[in-house]
Amino acid sequence: MYGTIGHFRIKAGMEAQFRQLIEAQAPPFDTGQISGFVASYAYRMDTDANDYSIAVVFESREAYLANAESAEQHARYQQWLPLLDGEPEWHDGEIVGGYGL
């Protein structure tokens, strides 16, 4: 498996809009809307309510890259940007272990 971990800050007062957006963008698992997608998790940090991290899991590096380079993913990302305080920081890599996947 392969994926990314992102870190970003939500603009003050935008949490409700951000939560609505990530809920609306959640792919239905039974339709294969995003090929190779396994799961994603968004975290709001206890130390700062505007500080978020996200973990996204794909079946393979190839599936991850195909999604990352797609026009559809770019459009989803563009919807995030007005809600964020700057660009997210992304860390891509192979998933080498875990439970519950």
Secondary structure as UniProt FT lines:
FT   STRAND          2..10
FT   TURN            12..13
FT   HELIX           15..25
FT   TURN            29..32
FT   TURN            35..36
FT   STRAND          37..44
FT   TURN            46..47
FT   TURN            49..50
FT   STRAND          51..58
FT   HELIX           61..68
FT   HELIX           71..80
FT   HELIX           81..83
FT   STRAND          89..94
//
